[in-house]
Amino acid sequence: MRILVLSDIHGDLRSALFAVNAQPQAEVIVFCGDGAEQFEYLKKTNPGKTFIGVRGNCDWSSDLPVTVSATVGGKKLFVTHGHMYQAKFTTYNMVCAAREEKADILLFGHTHCALNEYDEGLYIMNPGSCNGYGASYGYIDITEKGDIVTNIVRIDTR
């Protein structure tokens, strides 16, 4: 199973659509905040996919939750934008929250900097910003054996 991870779209629907179209096998699309309007558009135009999303600090009128815990492909995800956990300064608070939820994978945004790490049983991913020059997204493959493979992809819309 493939999970597409997007964050910090900030109005750049073109890059978000590029990411979705580049990963047609993704069954689940996770949105880590800041671009709720574009996330809603993606939901409406991709009815066969499962969507999980949270609001970011720039999603003022969104009714999306601040955090979500969900099980996908037998693995537990903890999703947040990161602004409520001081993500620009440390991952420690988010890691603690994810561990409290017994998550296998922590997904967040906010910093606009891609991050792909593994720490004592917890996969940690920030897909970076899906906006403008240097835009990126992430994807996660959960194999039939239950293995987790994470990747960050730079978007080149030229």
C-alpha positions in Angstrom: 0.0 0.0 0.0 1.2 3.5 -0.9 0.5 6.6 1.1 1.1 10.0 -0.4 2.1 12.7 2.1 1.6 16.4 1.3 2.1 19.5 3.4 2.2 23.3 3.2 0.6 23.6 -0.2 -0.1 27.3 0.4 -2.2 27.8 -2.7 0.1 25.9 -5.1 -2.6 23.6 -6.5 -0.4 22.9 -9.6 2.4 21.2 -7.4 -0.2 19.3 -5.4 -1.8 18.0 -8.5 1.6 17.1 -9.9 2.3 15.0 -6.8 -1.0 13.2 -6.9 -0.7 12.5 -10.6 2.9 11.3 -10.1 1.7 8.7 -7.5 -1.4 7.2 -9.1 -0.9 4.0 -7.0 -1.3 5.9 -3.8 -4.5 4.7 -2.1 -4.3 7.1 0.8 -3.4 10.8 0.7 -2.3 12.4 4.0 -2.3 16.2 4.3 -0.2 17.8 7.1 -1.8 21.3 7.0 -1.5 24.7 5.4 -3.5 24.5 2.2 -6.9 23.1 3.4 -8.7 24.6 0.4 -6.4 22.7 -2.0 -6.8 19.6 0.2 -10.6 19.8 -0.2 -10.2 20.2 -3.9 -8.1 17.0 -4.1 -10.7 15.2 -2.1 -13.5 16.2 -4.5 -11.5 15.3 -7.6 -10.1 11.9 -6.4 -13.1 10.0 -5.0 -11.4 6.6 -5.1 -8.8 7.5 -2.5 -8.8 7.8 1.3 -7.9 11.2 2.7 -6.6 12.1 6.1 -5.9 15.7 7.0 -5.1 18.2 9.7 -5.2 21.9 9.7 -2.2 24.1 9.9 -1.5 27.5 11.4 -2.6 29.2 8.1 -5.8 27.2 7.7 -7.8 29.8 9.7 -11.3 28.8 8.5 -10.7 25.0 8.4 -12.6 22.6 10.6 -10.0 19.9 10.1 -8.6 18.6 13.4 -5.2 19.6 14.8 -4.0 16.0 15.1 -5.2 12.7 13.7 -4.3 9.2 14.7 -5.3 6.6 12.1 -4.4 3.0 11.2 -3.5 2.5 7.6 -2.2 -0.8 6.1 -1.8 -2.1 9.7 0.4 0.7 10.8 -0.6 3.6 13.1 0.0 7.1 11.8 0.1 10.2 14.0 -0.5 13.3 11.9 -0.1 16.9 12.9 1.0 20.2 11.3 3.5 20.8 14.0 2.9 24.3 15.0 1.3 23.2 18.3 4.4 21.2 19.0 7.1 23.8 18.3 8.2 21.9 15.1 10.4 24.7 13.9 12.6 24.3 17.0 12.4 20.6 17.8 10.8 17.3 16.9 10.9 16.1 20.6 7.3 17.2 21.5 5.8 15.6 18.4 7.8 12.4 18.9 6.6 12.1 22.5 3.0 12.7 21.3 3.4 10.0 18.6 4.9 7.6 21.1 2.0 8.2 23.5 -0.4 7.3 20.7 1.8 4.1 20.0 2.3 5.3 16.4 4.6 3.6 13.9 4.8 6.7 11.8 4.8 10.5 12.7 3.9 12.8 9.8 4.1 16.6 10.2 4.8 19.8 8.2 5.1 23.5 9.2 8.9 23.8 8.7 8.9 23.6 4.9 12.0 21.4 5.2 11.8 17.8 4.2 12.8 15.3 6.9 12.9 11.5 6.7 14.2 9.7 9.8 13.9 6.6 11.9 14.2 6.7 15.6 13.9 3.7 17.8 10.8 2.2 16.1 9.3 5.4 14.9 9.4 6.6 11.3 9.4 10.4 11.2 8.5 12.3 8.0 8.0 15.9 7.1 7.4 15.9 3.3 8.6 19.5 3.0 6.5 22.2 1.3 4.4 21.3 -1.7 4.8 24.9 -2.9 6.9 26.8 -5.4 10.6 26.3 -6.1 12.1 23.3 -4.3 8.7 21.9 -3.6 8.5 18.3 -2.4 6.2 15.6 -1.2 6.7 12.2 0.5 5.4 8.8 0.1 5.3 5.7 2.3 5.0 2.1 1.1 3.8 -0.5 3.6 4.6 -3.9 2.2 2.6 -7.1 2.5 5.1 -8.2 5.1 4.4 -5.0 7.1 7.7 -3.3 6.3 7.7 0.5 6.0 9.7 2.3 3.3 9.7 6.1 3.3 10.7 8.5 0.5 10.9 12.2 -0.2 10.5 13.4 -3.8 11.4 16.8 -5.2 8.7 18.2 -7.6 10.0 19.3 -11.0 7.0 20.8 -12.9 9.1 22.1 -15.8 
